[in-house]
Amino acid sequence: MYGSIELGGTKIRCAVFSEDGKIEEETRIETDKPYDNVKEIGKFFKTKEIKSLGVGAFGPLDTNKNSQTYGFVKNTPKKYWTNFDIRGELKKAVKVDLDFTSDVAASLIGEYYLGAGKKYRSALYITVGTGIGASYIQDGNILDGFGAPEMGHIKVDRIKGDKVKSVCQYHDDCLEGLASGPSIYNRTLCSGESLDISDQAFSYVATYLAQGLATYSYILRPEVIIMGGGVLNKEGMLDLVKTEFDRIKEFQINNYLDLPDTDYYIVLPDLGNEAGLYGGYLMAKNISEN
Amino acid sequence: MYGSIELGGTKIRCAVFSEDGKIEEETRIETDKPYDNVKEIGKFFKTKEIKSLGVGAFGPLDTNKNSQTYGFVKNTPKKYWTNFDIRGELKKAVKVDLDFTSDVAASLIGEYYLGAGKKYRSALYITVGTGIGASYIQDGNILDGFGAPEMGHIKVDRIKGDKVKSVCQYHDDCLEGLASGPSIYNRTLCSGESLDISDQAFSYVATYLAQGLATYSYILRPEVIIMGGGVLNKEGMLDLVKTEFDRIKEFQINNYLDLPDTDYYIVLPDLGNEAGLYGGYLMAKNISEN
């Protein structure tokens, strides 16, 4: 049996996987004070006889093995968590070997080996929710040279007429600031669920996301882009993004990149909300096998 | 002994390296018709008793091992070379095992193992000359998921007042179109060598390059960025780029990325014009040792 944790900013999911990758048991904990949370996690796994543990956590995380603070949460607006040694404290509480990565990288690992990315050598996973994060993998190697990428913060071109205040506290015109979930509320004062997909707010969001995907395509050239997160759960949202991407592909990229057909290139996750947990399972299994 | 080839759009350099990485002999050939060039290359290496060969070539190249046209030059404005099977024809002519990659990736390999990148886990190499190309490496793995990246073609923000026509035939506002060598001539009708570094053309170029480096930093997060190519040979050019990058770092990135000091982050190549040849040598040696 293997343990997997998806440690999010609002909730923590802990799961026990069988050897062959089935979820045997799962629990959810509200994210609160880190020491209390770790104690609860330790309690859950105590009786489970897991061989090892894989963790996908919110961040920013220090993923540099040579760093003094390897495995620590860095500066985060999330109260109490800045400088918390997630890796060290979980290891003490659960008492097995563990591997950890960012939440988005864990989802990518799940999809790359078991989901929408499994036919490919390389894949990009982008999650569009409260924030925007992305992770890239090639030949099984996650891109994280100097730490996890900050792909959600690239500059985009603000659309004339879109007067919304950026929801990113650092940047006025970054992708996360103009296309993450809260930007929809800021434009309409309505939740995304209550709005019709024809609302202009979704069209703005789709355009910025397509701009971002174009930039990622030039730089990373993934074979497939998997889009997850709350905003993509909106019925019709992926189609809007694909339509905007096709427009950019024709009129701005000018078909310069030898891109696959957009229906194959930009896709939803196969594993839905379980991608991160499966990623944790694969990381745990990988420890035991190596 | 190992063979190394730097196959550029205007000249081809062939070198013979000793086991311990010294250049023993070198020749230069003008790039012309591919079959004639390959014959000359074969003749040069015929008497050299090399164990294997590493090649860095202009492109775009098909670097996908599963492709029917693996090792071919793809669509190129370079006369006669489109669809030429560089890998296959060189193998026939030189009769040793060979490995090949793009010219910029070969330079990156040289710098990563023997030059300005050798202290780092990850590095980005960008060459600014007739065109702009870049290549990224992490833990020894070159980024080339779906083929070589096309990082030079990302969109940049045109500076108000810069009316130059883009020199890229595909894009009006891409980095290569506004910041490669020919853009300097197009703005001034002078060669870069004859101009003072205070000329506004260099300031424009530096600003666009700094914009590009910011985008690469968000997405790739390399530990070091090595800048080569003709435009960087201009005395004072690197300093201009660093000054512009510092400005963007403070006022647009808003110090969000935990970047190293710019003097360590943005550097010139250590191996100068030999980086590509050293890269070819390392690739050749790697074949023989594996």
Boltz contact constraints between the chains, C-beta under 6 A:
constraints:
  - contact:
      token1: [A, 122]
      token2: [B, 145]
      max_distance: 6.0
  - contact:
      token1: [A, 138]
      token2: [B, 145]
      max_distance: 6.0
  - contact:
      token1: [A, 141]
      token2: [B, 141]
      max_distance: 6.0
  - contact:
      token1: [A, 145]
      token2: [B, 122]
      max_distance: 6.0
  - contact:
      token1: [A, 145]
      token2: [B, 138]
      max_distance: 6.0
  - contact:
      token1: [A, 145]
      token2: [B, 221]
      max_distance: 6.0
  - contact:
      token1: [A, 145]
      token2: [B, 222]
      max_distance: 6.0
  - contact:
      token1: [A, 145]
      token2: [B, 223]
      max_distance: 6.0
  - contact:
      token1: [A, 146]
      token2: [B, 221]
      max_distance: 6.0
  - contact:
      token1: [A, 146]
      token2: [B, 223]
      max_distance: 6.0
  - contact:
      token1: [A, 147]
      token2: [B, 221]
      max_distance: 6.0
  - contact:
      token1: [A, 149]
      token2: [B, 219]
      max_distance: 6.0
  - contact:
      token1: [A, 149]
      token2: [B, 221]
      max_distance: 6.0
  - contact:
      token1: [A, 150]
      token2: [B, 218]
      max_distance: 6.0
  - contact:
      token1: [A, 151]
      token2: [B, 219]
      max_distance: 6.0
  - contact:
      token1: [A, 153]
      token2: [B, 218]
      max_distance: 6.0
  - contact:
      token1: [A, 154]
      token2: [B, 215]
      max_distance: 6.0
  - contact:
      token1: [A, 154]
      token2: [B, 218]
      max_distance: 6.0
  - contact:
      token1: [A, 170]
      token2: [B, 254]
      max_distance: 6.0
  - contact:
      token1: [A, 170]
      token2: [B, 256]
      max_distance: 6.0
  - contact:
      token1: [A, 215]
      token2: [B, 154]
      max_distance: 6.0
  - contact:
      token1: [A, 218]
      token2: [B, 150]
      max_distance: 6.0
  - contact:
      token1: [A, 218]
      token2: [B, 153]
      max_distance: 6.0
  - contact:
      token1: [A, 218]
      token2: [B, 154]
      max_distance: 6.0
  - contact:
      token1: [A, 219]
      token2: [B, 149]
      max_distance: 6.0
  - contact:
      token1: [A, 219]
      token2: [B, 151]
      max_distance: 6.0
  - contact:
      token1: [A, 219]
      token2: [B, 219]
      max_distance: 6.0
  - contact:
      token1: [A, 221]
      token2: [B, 145]
      max_distance: 6.0
  - contact:
      token1: [A, 221]
      token2: [B, 146]
      max_distance: 6.0
  - contact:
      token1: [A, 221]
      token2: [B, 147]
      max_distance: 6.0
  - contact:
      token1: [A, 221]
      token2: [B, 149]
      max_distance: 6.0
  - contact:
      token1: [A, 222]
      token2: [B, 145]
      max_distance: 6.0
  - contact:
      token1: [A, 223]
      token2: [B, 145]
      max_distance: 6.0
  - contact:
      token1: [A, 223]
      token2: [B, 146]
      max_distance: 6.0
  - contact:
      token1: [A, 254]
      token2: [B, 170]
      max_distance: 6.0
  - contact:
      token1: [A, 256]
      token2: [B, 170]
      max_distance: 6.0
